[in-house]
Each structure stands twice: as C-alpha cells, then as structure tokens.
Amino acid sequence: MQTSFTAEQLKDPGIARANEVLRTCVHCGFCTATCPTYQVLGDELDSPRGRIYLIKDMLEKGRPADEKTVKHIDRCLSCLACMTTCPSGVHYMHLVDQAREYIEATHKRPVMDRILRAVLAWVIPHPMRFRLAMLGAKIARPFRALVPDARLRAMLDMAAVPIPPVSRNDDPQVFVALGEKRMRVALLTGCAQRALNTDINDATIRLLRRLGAEVVVASGAGCCGALTHHMGKADMAHASAAANIRAWMAEMAGGGLDAIVINTSGCGTTVKDYGHMFRNDPLAGEAAVIAGLAMDVSQVLTKLGLPEGAPKGLRVAYHAACSLQHGQQIKTLPKDLLKRAGFTVVEPADSHLCCGSAGTYNLLQPEISQQLKARKVQTLEAKAPDVIAAGNIGCMMQIGSGTGVPVVHTVELLDWATGGPKPRALIG
C-alpha cells in the first residue's frame, strides 16, 4: 500500500510505525474471511482492510478523528485473527493501537461515552475498586430493566457472578518450590482476575510449585496495562506497564528470574509487546528484557514437563482465546497439556473466531458481543462437553454467562489432575 506521510509527520514514532505497517498491506482481503465483526455486520469498514483504509486516511491527513472512523475502530475486537490470516505479515495490532491513541487525543466523545470509559479505566485495573464496583452493581441489579443504556445493563449483568473472598496468595511473597527447585518465576497476578476468580492464581501457584518452580509475587507489580492501552489511554497504560517492569527487574537483580508467568492470555500479549511499547522510552532496555521473559503458563508447564496422567473420563471442550492463538501464536500447547493429563479434548467449529469478550468490548459493544457469544456457545455445546476450558478470564466470564456447562481455566484442570483440589465449578 502506498502512503504519503510527510517527513515532518514521520518524525512521530507512532506515525512512523503506522507507515511501516500500512506499507506491508497489499489489499488482498484475506483478513475479511476471519474477521468476526465483518462476519456479523457484513460491512467492509468493519473488516481489517476497511479499518486500515480509515486509519490511513485519518493519519495521513493529520485530521481529528471523525465519528465514522471512531465507530468502526471502536467495533474492532483486537482479536488479531487478521494477523494470523494475513499472508503479508501486516502487524494490525500496532496499527489499531496507534489509531486508538490518536482517537483519544483528537476526538471528543459524547459525554456518556467519556464517563463510561473513564470509569472502566479507573476501576477495572484495581482489584479492590473493582470488587466495590461489583458490590454496587449487585445492589443496583434489581433495577436493571429501568436502565436505558445497553452498556450499563451489560455492566450490571457482570455482577450476576459471586464475588470470591480475597486470596492472600495474591499478596507480594515467595512460594518455595516443592522438591528440587528447577526454576524461579514471577507470577503476574493481574487485576480483574483477582476480583472475579481467585482460584486461577491459586491453582497456578500450586501447580508450578509441584513441578519444581519457586514462584514470586513481586511487590509493586499489578495491572499489565492492556485495558487502558486498548482504550487509547497511553499514559495510564504506560504507567501500569512501567510499574511492572521496575518490580520484575528488581526481582531479576535479587534472586533472578527464569520467566514471568502469565495465566491471562490478554495480559500475556501485552507484556510480550512491552519492548515495542517502550521502544522510545528510557525504560526501553528493561522493557525488552521483561518482554523476552514473559511466557504463557502453558509454555512454562511444557518446559517443566507435566506428568502423564491416567484417562480421566472427562470430555473437555477447549476454547482458544484470541489473545493466545492469534496474539501469542500459541495454539497446541494447552490442548497437548490437557491430553497429557488424561482429559479427552475436543474443539468447536470455527475455533479461530472470537467469543466477543475482548477486554471491555462486551461492556462497550454489548450488542455485537452478544451475537458473538451466542455463536461461540452454540459451537462449544455442539461438542457435548462435560466442561469447557479456556486460558483467559474474560473468555471464561463471557462463555459462562451463556451456557450451563461448567467453565474453568486450563490450569485448574491441570492442577486437579496432578494432585490439587477439584475445580469449584465442577463440584455439585
């Protein structure tokens, strides 16, 4: 694709990167075949190729983002299926992130939009704030029918799930390896996950220790920055990311680290991109080190070597989170681990398509999200599973709200198979 940015525009690192990405696009349209929003809406501007044209026009002209461009960029899930499909290697993720940052800087949204997005950015990255917000939503939920805004109703719907007690395992500390110490790792405990499902981190810690890993929850580490990053709030995202980088580098300087373990795939995609996010920052070197250490929990478990288990007689439908299969290109490891542990693993049709969770997408674009959820649940249930497994808390919440089949994190099943407690979702 030809571009016409001026020399002055290209001095901006964001514009320079956008120019690189745009020039790799050859207009082939392969991306439209795997784009969930294009499949649902049938609008070329709701496909990656259409959005690329809108972004190119906006950035080249240096004009403030208009409502049309904002609407179609907001409808993008950032599922990154287009990047898996693209034969030219177009790095759509960097392009759409730059567009969102540009929109945030140049476009004034309607008042309600600004309020909702500000509240989400202020609440969700902070577990205690999120817990308090969930409690407030539970109180307001009986009045749901009186709420006119579908986005607010979606937020109230999230409060339908029980709020678990705080897990003290998420506090800064060191968990010693059981038996021979084979690895020292830092665990990203996350933010929303700590409020919505504390069993995931607990199971991860037990499993890693059992396999010989010393697990560190570093002081000062918290939200990875993904949520605010994908809302175009660059300063907030970089502040969260910088705190993590400093916290983990301190651990590196102390006891050392062999890996940074991430059990929420959306966070993993972001942390692995810290090197790019901070490429023009004084933290560039440290950010690149941290990005290089970041690993999905399935990668670490594969390195440690999961014991082979006897058949469990349990049929597991594996849902491939977009941020894992497209963002990190990890497609077989979770399934291989589940099979090795003794589970029968099945996959739904169109497993490459998004479930519609996508961070805050299910809250900000509830109508499209609901359509994608219905599709995903239908294909999963068609496999008649005993349980659904996924590697991302957002996907678990989204799918769980549309099915009666228990939904658990992959590590919960692997922990159970190697001596841990039965996942709570499977009890009763």
C-alpha positions as CSV (number, residue, x, y, z in Angstrom):
1,M,0.0,0.0,0.0
2,Q,1.4,3.4,-1.0
3,T,1.5,6.1,1.7
4,S,2.1,9.8,1.6
5,F,3.2,10.9,5.0
6,T,5.4,14.0,5.1
7,A,8.9,14.0,6.5
8,E,7.6,16.0,9.4
9,Q,4.8,13.5,10.2
10,L,7.3,10.6,10.1
11,K,9.3,12.2,13.0
12,D,6.5,11.0,15.2
13,P,7.4,7.4,16.2
14,G,3.8,6.3,16.2
15,I,3.2,7.6,12.7
16,A,6.5,6.1,11.5
17,R,5.4,2.7,12.8
18,A,1.9,3.1,11.3
19,N,3.6,3.9,8.0
20,E,5.7,0.7,8.2
21,V,2.6,-1.4,8.8
22,L,0.5,0.3,6.2
23,R,3.2,-0.3,3.5
24,T,3.0,-4.1,4.1
25,C,-0.7,-4.3,3.3
26,V,-1.4,-5.5,-0.3
27,H,-5.2,-5.0,-0.2
28,C,-5.8,-8.8,-0.7
29,G,-8.8,-9.0,1.6
30,F,-7.8,-12.4,3.1
31,C,-8.4,-10.8,6.5
32,T,-12.1,-10.4,5.9
33,A,-12.6,-14.2,5.9
34,T,-11.6,-14.5,9.6
35,C,-12.8,-11.1,11.0
36,P,-15.7,-11.7,13.4
37,T,-17.2,-8.2,13.1
38,Y,-17.2,-8.4,9.3
39,Q,-19.0,-11.8,9.5
40,V,-21.6,-10.4,11.9
41,L,-22.1,-7.0,10.3
42,G,-21.1,-7.5,6.7
43,D,-19.7,-4.0,6.3
44,E,-16.3,-3.6,4.6
45,L,-15.5,-0.8,7.1
46,D,-15.9,-3.4,9.9
47,S,-13.2,-5.6,8.4
48,P,-9.5,-5.1,9.0
49,R,-9.0,-3.9,5.4
50,G,-11.7,-1.3,5.8
51,R,-10.4,-0.1,9.0
52,I,-6.9,0.1,7.6
53,Y,-8.2,2.5,4.9
54,L,-9.9,4.6,7.5
55,I,-6.8,4.7,9.7
56,K,-4.6,5.6,6.7
57,D,-6.8,8.4,5.6
58,M,-7.1,9.8,9.2
59,L,-3.3,9.7,9.9
60,E,-2.1,10.9,6.6
61,K,-4.3,13.9,6.6
62,G,-3.5,14.6,10.2
63,R,-7.1,15.5,10.9
64,P,-9.0,14.9,14.1
65,A,-10.8,11.5,14.1
66,D,-14.4,11.8,12.9
67,E,-17.4,9.9,14.2
68,K,-17.4,7.4,11.2
69,T,-13.8,6.4,11.8
70,V,-14.3,6.2,15.6
71,K,-17.4,4.0,15.2
72,H,-15.6,1.4,13.1
73,I,-12.4,1.4,15.1
74,D,-14.4,1.0,18.3
75,R,-16.1,-2.0,16.8
76,C,-12.8,-3.8,16.3
77,L,-12.3,-6.6,18.9
78,S,-8.5,-6.6,18.6
79,C,-8.9,-10.4,18.3
80,L,-6.0,-10.3,15.8
81,A,-7.4,-13.2,13.7
82,C,-6.5,-11.0,10.8
83,M,-2.8,-11.2,11.7
84,T,-2.9,-15.0,11.7
85,T,-4.6,-14.9,8.3
86,C,-2.6,-12.2,6.6
87,P,-0.1,-13.5,4.0
88,S,1.9,-10.2,4.0
89,G,2.5,-10.1,7.8
90,V,0.6,-6.8,8.4
91,H,1.1,-6.0,12.1
92,Y,-2.5,-4.8,12.5
93,M,-2.2,-4.7,16.3
94,H,0.3,-1.9,16.3
95,L,-1.7,0.0,13.7
96,V,-5.0,-0.2,15.5
97,D,-3.4,0.6,18.9
98,Q,-1.8,3.7,17.3
99,A,-5.2,4.7,15.8
100,R,-6.9,4.4,19.2
101,E,-4.3,6.5,20.8
102,Y,-4.8,9.1,18.1
103,I,-8.5,9.0,18.5
104,E,-8.2,9.5,22.3
105,A,-6.1,12.6,21.6
106,T,-8.1,14.2,18.8
107,H,-11.7,13.1,19.2
108,K,-14.2,14.4,21.8
109,R,-16.7,11.6,22.5
110,P,-20.3,12.1,23.8
111,V,-20.5,12.8,27.5
112,M,-21.8,9.3,28.4
113,D,-19.1,7.6,26.4
114,R,-16.4,9.6,28.1
115,I,-17.9,8.8,31.6
116,L,-18.2,5.1,30.9
117,R,-14.7,4.7,29.5
118,A,-13.2,6.8,32.3
119,V,-15.0,4.7,35.0
120,L,-13.8,1.4,33.4
121,A,-10.2,2.7,33.1
122,W,-10.3,3.9,36.8
123,V,-12.0,0.8,38.2
124,I,-11.1,-2.5,36.5
125,P,-7.2,-2.3,36.7
126,H,-7.6,-2.0,40.5
127,P,-8.9,-5.2,42.2
128,M,-10.4,-3.6,45.3
129,R,-12.1,-0.8,43.3
130,F,-13.4,-3.5,41.0
131,R,-14.8,-5.5,44.0
132,L,-16.5,-2.4,45.4
133,A,-18.0,-1.6,41.9
134,M,-19.3,-5.2,41.7
135,L,-20.9,-4.9,45.1
136,G,-22.6,-1.7,44.0
137,A,-23.7,-3.3,40.8
138,K,-25.3,-6.1,42.7
139,I,-27.3,-3.6,44.7
140,A,-28.5,-1.8,41.5
141,R,-29.1,-5.0,39.6
142,P,-32.8,-5.4,40.6
143,F,-33.4,-2.1,38.7
144,R,-31.8,-3.3,35.5
145,A,-35.0,-3.1,33.5
146,L,-35.1,0.7,34.2
147,V,-31.6,1.3,32.8
148,P,-31.9,2.6,29.2
149,D,-28.2,2.2,28.1
150,A,-27.3,-1.3,26.9
151,R,-23.7,-0.7,28.1
152,L,-24.8,0.0,31.6
153,R,-27.1,-3.1,31.6
154,A,-24.1,-5.2,30.5
155,M,-22.1,-3.8,33.4
156,L,-24.9,-4.8,35.8
157,D,-25.1,-8.2,34.2
158,M,-21.4,-8.8,35.2
159,A,-22.5,-8.5,38.8
160,A,-24.5,-11.8,38.5
161,V,-21.4,-13.8,39.3
162,P,-20.5,-14.4,43.0
163,I,-17.6,-12.3,44.3
164,P,-14.9,-14.6,45.8
165,P,-13.1,-13.8,49.0
166,V,-9.7,-12.1,48.6
167,S,-6.9,-14.6,48.2
168,R,-3.8,-13.8,50.2
169,N,-1.8,-15.7,47.6
170,D,-2.0,-12.6,45.5
171,D,0.0,-10.6,48.1
172,P,3.7,-10.0,47.4
173,Q,5.6,-13.0,48.7
174,V,7.7,-16.0,47.6
175,F,6.3,-19.6,47.4
176,V,9.1,-22.1,47.6
177,A,9.3,-25.0,45.1
178,L,8.2,-28.4,46.3
179,G,11.1,-30.8,46.0
180,E,14.0,-29.9,43.8
181,K,14.0,-26.2,42.6
182,R,14.2,-26.2,38.9
183,M,13.1,-22.7,38.0
184,R,12.4,-19.3,39.6
185,V,9.5,-17.4,38.1
186,A,7.4,-14.3,38.8
187,L,3.6,-14.6,38.5
188,L,1.6,-11.8,37.1
189,T,-1.5,-11.9,39.4
190,G,-3.4,-9.5,37.3
191,C,-6.3,-7.2,38.2
192,A,-9.8,-8.2,37.1
193,Q,-8.9,-11.8,37.6
194,R,-8.1,-11.2,41.2
195,A,-11.6,-9.8,41.8
196,L,-13.6,-12.3,39.6
197,N,-11.9,-15.7,40.2
198,T,-9.1,-16.2,42.7
199,D,-9.0,-19.9,42.1
200,I,-6.9,-19.4,38.9
201,N,-3.9,-17.9,40.6
202,D,-4.2,-20.3,43.5
203,A,-4.2,-23.3,41.1
204,T,-1.3,-21.8,39.1
205,I,0.9,-21.4,42.2
206,R,0.1,-24.9,43.4
207,L,0.9,-26.5,40.0
208,L,4.1,-24.6,39.4
209,R,5.4,-25.4,42.9
210,R,4.5,-29.1,42.4
211,L,6.6,-29.1,39.3
212,G,9.6,-27.6,40.9
213,A,9.2,-23.8,40.4
214,E,9.8,-21.2,43.0
215,V,7.0,-18.6,42.5
216,V,7.4,-14.9,43.2
217,V,4.6,-12.4,43.5
218,A,6.6,-9.2,43.1
219,S,6.0,-6.2,45.2
220,G,4.8,-3.3,43.0
221,A,3.5,-5.4,40.1
222,G,-0.1,-5.1,39.1
223,C,-2.3,-4.5,36.1
224,C,-0.4,-5.1,32.8
225,G,-1.9,-2.0,31.2
226,A,-3.8,-3.9,28.5
227,L,-7.2,-2.5,29.3
228,T,-6.2,1.2,29.1
229,H,-3.8,0.5,26.3
230,H,-6.6,-0.8,24.1
231,M,-8.8,2.2,25.0
232,G,-6.1,4.6,23.7
233,K,-5.2,5.9,27.1
234,A,-1.4,5.6,26.6
235,D,-0.3,7.5,29.7
236,M,-2.3,5.2,32.0
237,A,-1.2,2.1,30.2
238,H,2.5,3.0,30.3
239,A,2.3,3.9,34.0
240,S,1.0,0.4,34.8
241,A,3.5,-1.3,32.5
242,A,6.4,0.7,33.9
243,A,5.5,-0.3,37.4
244,N,5.6,-4.0,36.4
245,I,8.9,-3.6,34.6
246,R,10.5,-2.0,37.6
247,A,9.1,-4.6,40.0
248,W,10.2,-7.5,37.9
249,M,13.7,-6.0,37.2
250,A,14.1,-5.7,41.0
251,E,13.4,-9.4,41.3
252,M,15.9,-10.0,38.5
253,A,18.5,-8.1,40.4
254,G,17.7,-10.0,43.6
255,G,17.0,-13.8,43.2
256,G,16.9,-13.8,39.5
257,L,14.0,-14.9,37.2
258,D,13.8,-17.6,34.6
259,A,10.4,-16.5,33.4
260,I,7.4,-14.2,34.0
261,V,4.4,-16.5,34.1
262,I,1.1,-15.1,32.8
263,N,-2.2,-17.0,33.1
264,T,-4.4,-14.4,31.5
265,S,-3.7,-14.5,27.7
266,G,-4.7,-10.9,27.1
267,C,-2.2,-9.8,29.6
268,G,0.4,-12.0,28.0
269,T,0.0,-10.5,24.6
270,T,0.5,-7.0,26.1
271,V,3.5,-7.9,28.3
272,K,5.2,-9.6,25.4
273,D,4.9,-6.3,23.5
274,Y,6.5,-4.1,26.2
275,G,9.6,-3.9,24.1
276,H,7.6,-2.1,21.4
277,M,5.6,0.0,23.8
278,F,8.7,1.4,25.4
279,R,11.0,1.4,22.3
280,N,11.5,5.2,22.6
281,D,11.5,5.4,26.4
282,P,14.4,5.4,28.9
283,L,13.0,2.0,30.0
284,A,13.5,0.5,26.6
285,G,16.2,-1.9,27.6
286,E,14.5,-3.1,30.7
287,A,11.2,-3.4,28.8
288,A,12.8,-5.6,26.2
289,V,14.2,-7.9,28.9
290,I,10.8,-8.3,30.5
291,A,9.1,-8.9,27.2
292,G,11.6,-11.6,26.5
293,L,11.0,-13.3,29.8
294,A,7.2,-13.2,29.5
295,M,5.6,-16.7,29.0
296,D,2.1,-18.0,29.0
297,V,1.6,-20.5,31.8
298,S,1.2,-23.3,29.1
299,Q,4.7,-22.5,27.9
300,V,6.2,-22.8,31.3
301,L,4.4,-26.0,32.2
302,T,5.6,-27.5,28.9
303,K,9.2,-26.6,29.8
304,L,8.8,-28.1,33.3
305,G,7.3,-31.3,32.0
306,L,3.8,-32.2,33.1
307,P,3.5,-35.8,34.4
308,E,1.4,-38.1,32.2
309,G,-1.9,-38.9,33.8
310,A,-4.4,-41.8,33.5
311,P,-7.6,-41.2,31.5
312,K,-10.0,-39.1,33.5
313,G,-13.2,-39.9,31.6
314,L,-13.9,-36.2,31.2
315,R,-14.7,-34.5,27.9
316,V,-13.1,-31.1,27.7
317,A,-14.1,-28.5,25.1
318,Y,-11.1,-26.3,24.7
319,H,-11.8,-22.6,23.8
320,A,-8.8,-21.0,22.2
321,A,-8.6,-17.4,23.5
322,C,-7.8,-15.0,20.6
323,S,-5.0,-13.3,22.6
324,L,-3.4,-16.8,22.9
325,Q,-3.9,-18.3,19.5
326,H,-3.6,-15.1,17.5
327,G,-1.8,-12.6,19.8
328,Q,0.8,-15.0,21.0
329,Q,0.5,-17.7,18.3
330,I,0.2,-20.4,21.0
331,K,-2.2,-23.0,19.5
332,T,-1.4,-26.5,20.6
333,L,0.3,-26.3,24.0
334,P,-2.8,-26.1,26.2
335,K,-4.5,-28.9,24.3
336,D,-1.4,-31.0,24.5
337,L,-1.1,-30.5,28.2
338,L,-4.8,-31.4,28.8
339,K,-4.4,-34.6,26.8
340,R,-1.2,-35.5,28.6
341,A,-3.0,-35.0,31.9
342,G,-5.6,-37.6,30.8
343,F,-8.5,-35.5,29.5
344,T,-10.4,-36.0,26.3
345,V,-10.1,-32.8,24.4
346,V,-12.5,-31.6,21.7
347,E,-12.5,-28.3,19.8
348,P,-15.6,-26.3,18.5
349,A,-16.1,-25.4,14.8
350,D,-14.7,-22.0,13.8
351,S,-12.3,-22.1,16.8
352,H,-10.4,-19.2,15.4
353,L,-13.4,-16.8,15.9
354,C,-13.7,-14.5,19.0
355,C,-16.2,-15.2,21.8
356,G,-16.9,-11.4,22.0
357,S,-15.3,-10.7,25.4
358,A,-12.2,-8.9,24.2
359,G,-11.3,-6.9,27.4
360,T,-14.0,-4.2,27.8
361,Y,-15.6,-4.9,24.4
362,N,-18.5,-6.9,26.0
363,L,-19.3,-3.8,28.1
364,L,-18.8,-1.1,25.4
365,Q,-20.2,-3.0,22.4
366,P,-22.8,-5.3,24.1
367,E,-25.0,-6.0,21.0
368,I,-22.1,-7.3,18.8
369,S,-20.6,-9.1,21.8
370,Q,-23.8,-10.9,22.5
371,Q,-24.1,-12.2,18.9
372,L,-20.5,-13.5,19.0
373,K,-21.1,-15.1,22.4
374,A,-24.2,-16.9,21.1
375,R,-22.2,-18.3,18.1
376,K,-19.3,-19.4,20.3
377,V,-21.6,-21.1,22.9
378,Q,-23.5,-22.9,20.2
379,T,-20.4,-24.4,18.7
380,L,-19.0,-25.4,22.1
381,E,-22.2,-27.0,23.3
382,A,-22.4,-28.9,20.0
383,K,-19.4,-30.9,21.1
384,A,-21.4,-32.2,24.2
385,P,-18.6,-31.4,26.7
386,D,-18.5,-32.1,30.4
387,V,-16.5,-28.9,30.9
388,I,-15.2,-26.0,28.9
389,A,-11.6,-24.9,29.4
390,A,-10.0,-21.6,28.4
391,G,-6.9,-19.6,29.2
392,N,-8.3,-16.2,29.7
393,I,-10.7,-14.9,32.5
394,G,-12.6,-12.6,30.0
395,C,-13.5,-15.6,27.8
396,M,-14.5,-17.6,30.8
397,M,-16.9,-15.0,32.1
398,Q,-18.3,-14.4,28.6
399,I,-18.9,-18.0,27.7
400,G,-20.0,-18.9,31.3
401,S,-22.8,-16.3,31.1
402,G,-24.3,-18.1,28.1
403,T,-24.1,-21.8,29.0
404,G,-24.9,-24.2,31.7
405,V,-21.7,-26.2,31.0
406,P,-19.0,-25.5,33.7
407,V,-16.3,-23.2,32.5
408,V,-12.8,-23.4,34.1
409,H,-9.3,-22.3,33.4
410,T,-6.9,-24.8,31.9
411,V,-4.6,-24.6,34.9
412,E,-7.5,-25.6,37.2
413,L,-7.9,-28.9,35.4
414,L,-4.1,-29.5,35.2
415,D,-3.8,-28.7,38.9
416,W,-6.6,-31.2,39.8
417,A,-5.0,-33.9,37.5
418,T,-1.7,-33.6,39.4
419,G,-3.0,-33.7,42.9
420,G,-4.8,-30.4,43.5
421,P,-8.4,-29.9,44.5
422,K,-11.3,-30.4,42.1
423,P,-12.2,-27.1,40.4
424,R,-15.0,-25.4,42.2
425,A,-17.1,-25.2,39.0
426,L,-17.2,-29.0,38.8
427,I,-18.4,-29.5,42.4
428,G,-22.1,-30.1,42.9
